[in-house]
Amino acid sequence: MKLFYQRQIVFTVLVASLLAACANTVVLNAWRDKGYDNTPLKKVLVVTGLQRNSDSHQLQDALVIQLKESGVEAIAGYTVFKGSGHPAKEQVMKYAIQNQVDSILVSRITGENTEAIYHPSTTYGVPYPYYSYWDTYYPRMYDRAGFAAKYKYYYLESNIYAVYDKKLVWTAVSEAMDPKNMANEIKVFANQIVSAIKSSALI
């Protein structure tokens, strides 16, 4: 029996590790103003609204890297509005106009949700024939049972505004599940957002 519980503990730890490693980010949907024809985007100012400045700066850097790799000149907002925290929209627009920025990419978290999910045993399903008789049930009593786990989902919104008329030209909603490794998840998010912008033929 002791060996059984030791195996159960090892198994639980392995499952928890795998679930943490499987954290991912997906773009749920994206929209583009079909009437916007001032493409491709040439110079983009990136502004983000995350709770922690360190996360916000990492996200801006990741987006800037992805945009530059796609041939777009990009500027991280925190390098321009130093010490401002969250700069006022007038500051952002003034800088954009003075520096020939054609668009502003804004990303922020819009909400979160916690969901409990039951992971059934891989050994059996319920109901199963051997449940009907003691002789068939008891030998299976120590098989691994299912387990419940809670996952937190974050929802992010990314918008691109044209500077010349302050108009929304592109938007996307993304979902991130249990980002245990924030730095890695930020890179994944930036890659997917810029890929979605490419798919919309804006760059």
LINVENJO-V608564 format. One record per residue. N is the residue number from 1. SS is DSSP state (H for helix, E for strand, C for the rest). D_FIRST is the distance of its C-alpha to the first C-alpha in whole Angstrom. Layout:
# LINVENJO-V608564
N,SS,D_FIRST + N,SS,D_FIRST
This chain:
# LINVENJO-V608564
1,C,0 + 2,H,4 + 3,H,5 + 4,H,5 + 5,H,6 + 6,H,9 + 7,H,10 + 8,H,11 + 9,H,13 + 10,H,14 + 11,H,15 + 12,H,17 + 13,H,19 + 14,H,20 + 15,H,21 + 16,H,23 + 17,H,25 + 18,H,26 + 19,H,27 + 20,H,29 + 21,H,30 + 22,C,32 + 23,C,34 + 24,C,37 + 25,E,41 + 26,E,43 + 27,E,46 + 28,E,46 + 29,E,50 + 30,E,53 + 31,E,57 + 32,E,60 + 33,C,64 + 34,C,66 + 35,C,69 + 36,C,68 + 37,C,70 + 38,C,70 + 39,C,67 + 40,C,66 + 41,C,65 + 42,C,66 + 43,E,65 + 44,E,62 + 45,E,61 + 46,E,58 + 47,E,57 + 48,E,53 + 49,E,52 + 50,C,49 + 51,C,48 + 52,C,47 + 53,H,50 + 54,H,48 + 55,H,46 + 56,H,50 + 57,H,51 + 58,H,49 + 59,H,49 + 60,H,53 + 61,H,53 + 62,H,50 + 63,H,53 + 64,H,56 + 65,H,54 + 66,H,53 + 67,H,57 + 68,H,59 + 69,H,57 + 70,C,58 + 71,C,62 + 72,C,62 + 73,E,63 + 74,E,61 + 75,E,61 + 76,E,58 + 77,H,59 + 78,H,58 + 79,H,60 + 80,H,63 + 81,C,62 + 82,C,61 + 83,C,60 + 84,C,61 + 85,C,57 + 86,C,58 + 87,C,61 + 88,C,64 + 89,H,65 + 90,H,68 + 91,H,67 + 92,H,65 + 93,H,68 + 94,H,71 + 95,H,69 + 96,H,68 + 97,H,72 + 98,H,73 + 99,C,71 + 100,C,71 + 101,C,68 + 102,C,68 + 103,E,65 + 104,E,62 + 105,E,58 + 106,E,56 + 107,E,52 + 108,E,51 + 109,E,47 + 110,E,48 + 111,E,45 + 112,E,41 + 113,E,39 + 114,E,35 + 115,E,33 + 116,E,30 + 117,E,28 + 118,E,25 + 119,E,24 + 120,C,22 + 121,C,19 + 122,C,20 + 123,C,19 + 124,C,21 + 125,C,23 + 126,C,24 + 127,C,26 + 128,C,24 + 129,H,25 + 130,H,22 + 131,H,22 + 132,H,25 + 133,C,23 + 134,H,20 + 135,H,20 + 136,H,19 + 137,H,18 + 138,H,14 + 139,H,13 + 140,H,14 + 141,C,12 + 142,C,9 + 143,C,12 + 144,C,13 + 145,C,15 + 146,C,19 + 147,E,20 + 148,E,23 + 149,E,25 + 150,E,29 + 151,E,31 + 152,E,35 + 153,E,38 + 154,E,41 + 155,E,44 + 156,E,47 + 157,E,51 + 158,E,53 + 159,E,57 + 160,E,60 + 161,E,63 + 162,E,66 + 163,C,68 + 164,C,72 + 165,C,71 + 166,C,68 + 167,C,67 + 168,E,63 + 169,E,63 + 170,E,59 + 171,E,56 + 172,E,52 + 173,E,49 + 174,E,46 + 175,E,42 + 176,E,40 + 177,E,36 + 178,C,34 + 179,C,36 + 180,C,34 + 181,C,36 + 182,H,39 + 183,H,42 + 184,H,40 + 185,H,40 + 186,H,44 + 187,H,45 + 188,H,43 + 189,H,45 + 190,H,48 + 191,H,48 + 192,H,48 + 193,H,50 + 194,H,53 + 195,H,52 + 196,H,53 + 197,H,56 + 198,H,57 + 199,H,56 + 200,C,59 + 201,C,61 + 202,C,62 + 203,C,61
